[in-house]
Amino acid sequence: MDSLKVNAYVGDDGVLQLQLPVSNEELEVMVIYQPIPKRSHRESKRRFEKLLNQYSGKIFSDSAELLRQDRERG
């Protein structure tokens, strides 16, 4: 059994659409969902400043990976 965590958006139609990186397999899928709380502008700014201070002076070739790691830490 493998585990995969994804973030998804449910539109006004109420339908959740997932795209998983698997092919040519029969799967049993279990969905457990948790709403993501919205952050205020102040909270987002505070998190960005913390991240900026934490990595000040360092060079990264892939900033998307850095942001993903920060989101996973919560």
TINU-985262 format. One record per residue: y negated, z negated, x of N, C-alpha, C in turn. Coordinates in steps of 0.1 Angstrom, whole numbers, padded with zeros to 4 digits, always signed. Each point is the difference from the previous one (the first is absolute). Layout:
! residues N
YZXYZXYZX;...
This chain:
! residues 74
+0012+0000+0009-0012+0000-0009-0012+0000+0009;-0010+0008-0003-0013+0001+0007-0011-0005-0009;-0010-0004+0006-0012-0005-0007-0012+0008+0004;-0008+0004-0009-0012+0008+0003-0012-0006-0009;-0011-0003+0007-0012-0005-0007-0010+0011-0001;-0005+0003-0012-0010+0010-0001-0011-0005-0010;-0012+0005+0002-0011-0003-0010-0001+0012-0009;-0002-0002-0012-0001+0011-0010-0011-0004-0010;-0006+0011-0006-0010-0002-0010+0005+0004-0014;-0002-0008-0010+0004+0004-0014-0012+0004-0007;-0001+0012-0005-0012+0005-0007+0000-0005-0014;-0010+0006-0008-0002-0004-0014+0012+0003-0008;+0009+0010+0004+0011+0003-0008+0011-0011+0001;-0001-0009+0010+0010-0011+0001+0013+0004+0007;+0000+0012+0006+0012+0005+0006-0001-0002+0015;+0010-0007+0006+0001-0002+0014+0009+0012+0006;-0006+0007+0010+0007+0010+0006+0002-0003+0015;+0013+0000+0004+0003-0003+0014+0006+0012+0007;-0004+0002+0012+0006+0010+0009+0007-0007+0012;+0013+0001+0001+0007-0007+0010+0005+0010+0010;+0000-0004+0013+0005+0009+0011+0015+0001+0001;+0007+0004-0010+0014+0001+0000+0004+0014-0007;+0011+0005+0004+0005+0012-0006+0015+0001+0000;+0005+0008-0010+0014+0002-0001+0009-0012+0000;-0005-0010-0008+0008-0013-0001-0001-0004-0014;+0010-0007-0005+0000-0007-0012-0005-0014+0003;-0009-0005-0008-0006-0013+0003+0000-0009-0012;+0001-0013+0003-0003-0010-0010-0013-0006+0004;-0010+0000-0009-0013-0004+0004-0004-0012-0009;-0006-0010+0006-0005-0012-0007-0015-0001+0003;-0008-0001-0010-0015-0001+0002-0005-0014-0003;-0006-0006+0009-0007-0013-0002-0015+0003+0003;-0008-0003-0009-0014+0004+0002-0009-0013-0001;-0011+0001+0007-0010-0011+0001-0014+0006+0000;-0008-0003-0009-0014+0006+0000-0007-0005+0013;-0008+0009+0005-0008-0003+0012-0014-0004-0004;-0003-0013+0003-0013-0004-0004-0012+0008+0006;-0010+0002-0008-0011+0008+0006-0009-0009+0008;-0005+0005+0011-0008-0008+0009-0015+0003-0002;-0008-0010+0001-0014+0002-0001-0005+0007+0012;-0012+0005-0001-0006+0007+0012-0002-0010+0011;-0004-0013-0003-0001-0010+0010+0013-0003+0007;+0011-0001-0007+0013-0003+0006+0004+0012+0009;-0002+0012-0005+0003+0012+0009-0008+0000+0012;-0013-0003-0001-0009+0000+0012+0005-0011+0010;+0004-0012-0005+0004-0011+0008+0013+0004+0008;+0009+0006-0007+0013+0004+0006-0003+0011+0011;-0009+0009-0003-0003+0010+0010-0006-0006+0012;-0010-0009-0002-0006-0006+0012+0010-0008+0008;+0009-0007-0007+0011-0007+0008+0008+0009+0008;+0004+0011-0006+0008+0010+0007-0008+0006+0012;-0013+0003-0002-0008+0006+0010-0001-0010+0012;-0002-0012-0003-0001-0010+0011+0013-0002+0007;+0011+0000-0007+0013-0001+0006+0003+0011+0010;-0004+0012-0003+0004+0011+0009-0013+0006+0007;-0010-0008+0001-0012+0004+0007+0003+0005+0014;-0005+0012+0004+0002+0005+0014+0013+0007+0002;+0009+0000-0009+0013+0007+0001-0001+0014-0005;+0008+0009+0005+0000+0014-0005+0014+0003-0006;-0001+0005-0012+0012+0004-0007+0001+0014-0003;+0012+0006+0002+0001+0015-0003+0003+0002-0015;+0004-0010-0007+0004+0002-0014-0006-0012-0008;-0012+0002-0005-0006-0011-0008+0007-0003-0013;+0006+0011-0006+0008-0002-0012+0011-0010+0001;+0007+0000+0012+0010-0009+0002-0005-0015+0001;-0012-0001+0006-0006-0013+0002-0004-0006-0014;-0005+0009-0009-0004-0005-0013+0013-0004-0008;+0011+0008+0001+0012-0003-0007+0005-0014+0004;+0000-0003+0014+0004-0013+0005-0008-0011-0006;-0013+0002-0001-0009-0010-0006+0004-0003-0015;+0002+0011-0007+0004-0001-0015+0013-0008-0001;+0009+0003+0009+0013-0007-0001-0001-0015+0002;-0010-0004+0009-0002-0014+0003-0007-0007-0012;-0007+0008-0008-0006-0006-0012-0013-0006+0003;
